[in-house]
Each structure stands twice: as C-alpha cells, then as structure tokens.
Amino acid sequence: MGQGQRVGLMRRGHTYTDHFSLDTRQHELLGMDLGEGIPRRALLLGLALYVAWTGPLLLLFGLPSRITFTAYFLPPLLVVVYGVQRSRRTHRRWNVTNWSISARYLLLGHRPIICGGRRAATRSEWISRRARWGNKVDALTESSVLGPLVERWLGEDGVPTGAGGPVRLDAKPRLYGPDAVAKAHGRKALQPKGNA
C-alpha cells in the first residue's frame, strides 16, 4: 500500500460533547412568566452589571431623565447580550470571559512561570506594558495630546533589565551503560562492600 493510499484510511474522531452543554434556565421571575426561560448565568451577570453600572450613576447624577435613561440602561444590556454569546476564538467560553482575560493581560500582565513554578519571577522578567500593547497604541503615542502620557504609562522601549535574549535549548539525549556509570563513580564502586 502506497503513502497516498494510507492517507484515506486514517481514522477521524469527532467531538460530541459540545451538544451536551446544558444551561439552567429561569422560567419565572417575580411572578412573571419568562416563556422558554433565560439562562441563569446570563441573568445573574446582567443583574450584577446593572447594579455595578447604575449604582454609581444614581449616586452621581440622580434618577435618569428621558434623555439619560439610555446611558443608564443600554451599556449593561449590550455587554450582557454580546458577552454571553459563545466565543469564536474559544468555543467553550463566553465572549465576556475572553474580554476580561484580554483586558487583564493588557492592564496587569501575567506572572511568568519559571522552572515549572519553582522560582517566583522577578518584576523585571515580566513582559513590559509596551510589549503587551504592541501596535494597539501606535496612534495614541503619535498624537500630540495623549502621546506623552501614553509614553510615560507604557514605559521604556526594549528588553527589561535583568532579562536577556531567548535561551536556545539544544538537548541531545545520551544513554549511559553500567560501564560508564562505574567509570564515573570510580572502580571502588564496583567492588563488594565486604572486601577491603
């Protein structure tokens, strides 16, 4: 059987677990019938966002008027509607999860794992803000108004002090037999303990 014929005989697997993602739904809320129901996690996220958004607005500006009602109501609604949809990048996550992970990475970075977590990374080994933001802020740094502020916030350009270039690993496995081990430990390692 030739190489070209073998390709057609390869086994293919399918993932069926996506069809089993079950959401609990709220079918009734304060005596109102919600029909087929709202996913409970989306409902809880929406309630939390409305409290976090409208609470400070109510404290700062008071009750909304007909004109400002949209500013009170629309932003949390848009975040919930688009945030609870499945992500195209990572299918098992919501969009809001990817947004929060991306925002955390851009603002705070992440702690590098060194030696499998045996040693904590120093601050100089973290990826700099400028490297994390990359091309996303080029327009801001070139503007005359925000340029100096963004440059100061991003920090210096280049490799942080204490960190060098990438380390290229070129490991070559070697097999040592008993004769090499005995040679490394010396000839006395092979002599029985009783003989002196």
Sine and cosine of phi, psi and omega as CSV:
sin_phi,cos_phi,sin_psi,cos_psi,sin_omega,cos_omega
0.00,0.00,0.78,-0.63,-0.05,-1.00
-0.98,0.18,0.14,-0.99,-0.02,-1.00
-0.90,0.43,-0.62,0.79,0.00,-1.00
-0.92,0.40,-0.52,0.85,0.00,-1.00
-0.97,0.24,-0.48,0.88,-0.04,-1.00
-0.93,0.38,-0.52,0.85,-0.06,-1.00
-0.89,0.46,-0.61,0.79,0.00,-1.00
-0.93,0.37,-0.36,0.93,-0.05,-1.00
-1.00,-0.06,0.05,1.00,-0.02,-1.00
-0.92,0.39,0.58,-0.82,0.02,-1.00
-0.99,0.15,0.56,-0.83,0.03,-1.00
-0.84,-0.54,0.68,-0.73,0.02,-1.00
-0.95,-0.31,0.44,-0.90,0.04,-1.00
-0.81,-0.58,0.58,-0.81,0.05,-1.00
-0.98,-0.20,0.88,-0.48,-0.02,-1.00
-0.97,-0.25,-0.03,1.00,-0.09,-1.00
-0.93,0.37,-0.34,0.94,0.01,-1.00
-0.89,0.45,-0.52,0.86,-0.02,-1.00
-0.96,0.28,-0.23,0.97,-0.06,-1.00
-0.98,-0.19,0.22,0.97,0.04,-1.00
-0.98,0.21,0.94,-0.33,-0.08,-1.00
-0.96,-0.26,0.76,-0.65,0.07,-1.00
-0.96,-0.29,0.68,-0.73,0.14,-0.99
-0.98,0.22,0.61,-0.79,-0.08,-1.00
-0.84,-0.55,0.55,-0.83,0.06,-1.00
-0.99,-0.14,0.90,-0.43,-0.07,-1.00
-0.99,-0.12,-0.27,0.96,-0.02,-1.00
-0.59,-0.81,0.67,-0.74,-0.02,-1.00
-0.65,-0.76,0.90,-0.44,0.01,-1.00
0.80,0.60,0.66,0.75,0.04,-1.00
1.00,0.10,-0.09,1.00,0.02,-1.00
-1.00,-0.05,0.69,-0.73,0.05,-1.00
-0.99,0.16,0.81,-0.59,-0.02,-1.00
-0.98,-0.19,0.27,0.96,0.05,-1.00
0.94,0.35,-0.83,-0.56,-0.01,-1.00
-0.95,0.31,-0.23,0.97,0.10,-1.00
0.99,-0.16,0.37,-0.93,0.04,-1.00
-0.95,-0.32,0.69,-0.73,0.07,-1.00
-0.84,0.55,0.74,-0.67,-0.10,-0.99
-0.90,0.43,-0.61,0.79,0.00,-1.00
-0.91,0.41,-0.61,0.79,0.05,-1.00
-0.93,0.38,-0.62,0.79,0.02,-1.00
-0.90,0.43,-0.69,0.72,0.02,-1.00
-0.91,0.41,-0.65,0.76,0.05,-1.00
-0.89,0.46,-0.68,0.73,0.02,-1.00
-0.89,0.46,-0.69,0.72,0.03,-1.00
-0.89,0.46,-0.68,0.73,0.02,-1.00
-0.90,0.44,-0.66,0.75,0.02,-1.00
-0.92,0.39,-0.64,0.77,0.03,-1.00
-0.91,0.42,-0.64,0.76,0.04,-1.00
-0.92,0.40,-0.69,0.72,-0.02,-1.00
-0.94,0.35,-0.48,0.88,-0.04,-1.00
-1.00,0.02,-0.77,0.64,-0.10,-1.00
-0.98,0.18,-0.42,0.91,0.03,-1.00
-0.84,0.54,-0.84,0.54,0.04,-1.00
-0.89,0.45,-0.58,0.81,0.02,-1.00
-0.91,0.42,-0.63,0.78,0.05,-1.00
-0.91,0.41,-0.62,0.78,0.02,-1.00
-0.93,0.37,-0.61,0.79,-0.04,-1.00
-0.99,0.16,-0.71,0.70,-0.16,-0.99
-0.91,-0.41,-0.14,0.99,-0.01,-1.00
1.00,0.10,-0.28,-0.96,-0.02,-1.00
-0.92,0.39,0.54,-0.84,-0.03,-1.00
-0.97,0.25,0.51,-0.86,0.12,-0.99
-1.00,-0.07,-0.10,-1.00,0.03,-1.00
-0.90,0.43,-0.54,0.84,-0.04,-1.00
-0.98,0.19,-0.69,0.72,-0.09,-1.00
-1.00,0.08,-0.08,1.00,0.00,-1.00
-0.86,0.51,-0.57,0.82,0.01,-1.00
-0.89,0.45,-0.63,0.77,0.01,-1.00
-0.92,0.38,-0.49,0.87,0.03,-1.00
-0.98,0.20,-0.59,0.80,-0.20,-0.98
-0.99,-0.15,-0.64,0.76,-0.19,-0.98
-0.96,0.30,-0.71,0.70,-0.06,-1.00
-0.85,0.53,-0.74,0.67,0.04,-1.00
-0.89,0.45,-0.57,0.82,0.02,-1.00
-0.90,0.44,-0.70,0.72,0.02,-1.00
-0.90,0.44,-0.65,0.76,0.01,-1.00
-0.90,0.44,-0.66,0.75,0.00,-1.00
-0.94,0.35,-0.70,0.71,-0.06,-1.00
-0.90,0.44,-0.73,0.68,-0.02,-1.00
-1.00,0.07,-0.40,0.92,-0.04,-1.00
-0.97,0.26,-0.52,0.85,-0.05,-1.00
-1.00,0.02,0.03,1.00,0.09,-1.00
-0.97,0.25,0.47,-0.88,0.01,-1.00
-0.92,0.39,0.64,-0.77,-0.02,-1.00
-0.97,0.26,0.58,-0.82,0.08,-1.00
-0.98,0.19,-0.45,0.89,-0.03,-1.00
-0.98,0.22,-0.75,0.66,0.04,-1.00
-0.81,-0.59,0.97,-0.25,-0.22,-0.97
-0.89,0.45,-0.50,0.87,-0.07,-1.00
-1.00,0.09,-0.03,1.00,0.00,-1.00
-0.95,-0.31,0.43,-0.90,0.17,-0.99
-0.98,0.21,0.35,-0.94,0.08,-1.00
-0.88,0.48,-0.62,0.78,-0.04,-1.00
-0.90,0.44,-0.51,0.86,0.06,-1.00
-0.92,0.39,-0.72,0.69,0.04,-1.00
-0.90,0.44,-0.61,0.79,0.03,-1.00
-0.89,0.45,-0.69,0.72,-0.03,-1.00
-0.94,0.35,-0.60,0.80,0.04,-1.00
-0.91,0.40,-0.68,0.74,0.02,-1.00
-0.91,0.42,-0.68,0.74,0.01,-1.00
-0.91,0.42,-0.64,0.77,0.03,-1.00
-0.90,0.43,-0.66,0.75,0.02,-1.00
-0.90,0.43,-0.70,0.72,-0.03,-1.00
-0.93,0.37,-0.61,0.79,-0.06,-1.00
-1.00,0.07,-0.70,0.71,-0.10,-0.99
-0.95,-0.30,-0.39,0.92,-0.09,-1.00
0.99,0.17,-0.26,-0.97,0.09,-1.00
-0.60,-0.80,0.45,-0.89,-0.02,-1.00
-0.98,0.18,0.85,-0.53,0.02,-1.00
-0.91,0.41,0.52,-0.85,0.05,-1.00
-0.99,-0.14,0.88,-0.48,-0.06,-1.00
-0.89,-0.45,0.77,-0.64,-0.01,-1.00
0.83,0.56,0.68,0.74,0.02,-1.00
0.91,0.42,0.42,0.91,0.03,-1.00
1.00,0.00,0.12,0.99,-0.01,-1.00
-0.95,0.31,-0.45,0.89,-0.01,-1.00
-0.77,-0.64,0.70,-0.72,0.04,-1.00
-0.97,0.26,0.63,-0.77,0.00,-1.00
-0.97,0.26,0.66,-0.75,0.11,-0.99
-0.98,0.22,0.29,-0.96,-0.06,-1.00
-0.89,0.45,-0.48,0.88,0.00,-1.00
-0.95,0.30,-0.27,0.96,0.01,-1.00
-1.00,-0.02,-0.08,1.00,0.05,-1.00
-0.97,0.25,0.39,-0.92,0.06,-1.00
-0.96,0.29,0.75,-0.66,-0.06,-1.00
-0.94,0.35,0.34,-0.94,0.02,-1.00
-0.87,0.50,-0.67,0.75,-0.03,-1.00
-0.88,0.48,-0.65,0.76,0.01,-1.00
-0.94,0.33,-0.59,0.81,0.01,-1.00
-0.93,0.36,-0.66,0.75,-0.05,-1.00
-0.98,0.22,-0.52,0.86,0.08,-1.00
0.82,0.58,-0.81,-0.58,-0.07,-1.00
-0.99,0.13,-0.03,1.00,-0.08,-1.00
-0.94,0.35,-0.37,0.93,-0.09,-1.00
-0.90,-0.44,0.22,0.98,-0.01,-1.00
-0.85,0.52,-0.67,0.74,0.00,-1.00
-0.91,0.42,-0.60,0.80,0.00,-1.00
-0.94,0.34,-0.63,0.78,-0.01,-1.00
-0.95,0.32,-0.44,0.90,0.01,-1.00
-0.99,0.12,-0.25,0.97,0.01,-1.00
-0.96,0.27,0.50,-0.87,-0.07,-1.00
-0.98,0.21,-0.44,0.90,-0.06,-1.00
-0.99,0.12,-0.80,0.60,-0.07,-1.00
-1.00,-0.04,-0.18,0.98,-0.08,-1.00
-0.80,0.61,-0.82,0.57,-0.02,-1.00
-0.89,0.46,-0.60,0.80,0.01,-1.00
-0.92,0.39,-0.67,0.74,0.00,-1.00
-0.92,0.38,-0.65,0.76,0.03,-1.00
-0.87,0.49,-0.66,0.75,0.00,-1.00
-0.93,0.38,-0.64,0.77,-0.01,-1.00
-0.94,0.35,-0.61,0.80,-0.02,-1.00
-0.95,0.31,-0.49,0.87,0.00,-1.00
1.00,0.00,-0.14,-0.99,-0.07,-1.00
-0.95,0.32,0.42,-0.91,0.03,-1.00
-1.00,0.00,0.54,-0.84,0.10,-1.00
0.93,-0.36,-0.19,-0.98,-0.04,-1.00
-0.98,0.18,0.74,-0.67,0.01,-1.00
-0.90,0.44,0.45,-0.89,0.00,-1.00
-0.91,0.41,0.62,-0.79,-0.01,-1.00
1.00,-0.04,-0.25,0.97,0.01,-1.00
-0.92,-0.40,0.71,-0.70,0.01,-1.00
-0.96,-0.27,-0.27,-0.96,0.02,-1.00
-0.96,0.29,0.02,-1.00,-0.01,-1.00
-0.93,0.37,0.56,-0.83,0.02,-1.00
-1.00,-0.09,0.87,-0.49,0.01,-1.00
-1.00,0.04,0.84,-0.54,0.01,-1.00
-0.99,-0.14,0.77,-0.64,0.02,-1.00
-0.76,-0.65,0.93,0.37,-0.06,-1.00
-0.98,0.19,0.68,-0.73,0.06,-1.00
-0.82,-0.57,0.89,-0.45,-0.01,-1.00
-0.95,0.31,0.60,-0.80,0.04,-1.00
-0.75,-0.66,0.59,-0.81,0.01,-1.00
-0.94,-0.33,0.86,-0.50,0.01,-1.00
-0.97,-0.25,0.74,-0.67,0.03,-1.00
-1.00,-0.01,-0.03,-1.00,-0.01,-1.00
-0.89,0.46,-0.54,0.84,-0.01,-1.00
-0.91,0.41,-0.63,0.78,0.02,-1.00
-0.94,0.35,-0.58,0.81,0.04,-1.00
-0.92,0.39,-0.67,0.74,0.03,-1.00
-0.91,0.42,-0.60,0.80,0.02,-1.00
-0.92,0.39,-0.62,0.78,-0.01,-1.00
-0.94,0.35,-0.58,0.82,-0.02,-1.00
-1.00,0.02,-0.17,0.99,-0.05,-1.00
1.00,-0.07,0.28,-0.96,-0.06,-1.00
-0.93,0.36,-0.41,0.91,-0.05,-1.00
-0.93,0.37,-0.37,0.93,-0.01,-1.00
-0.92,0.38,-0.43,0.90,-0.02,-1.00
-1.00,0.04,-0.28,0.96,-0.03,-1.00
-0.98,0.21,0.61,-0.79,0.04,-1.00
-0.88,0.48,0.47,-0.88,-0.07,-1.00
-0.93,0.36,-0.50,0.87,-0.07,-1.00
-0.95,0.32,-0.49,0.87,-0.04,-1.00
-0.98,0.18,0.74,-0.68,0.02,-1.00
-0.85,-0.53,0.00,0.00,0.00,0.00
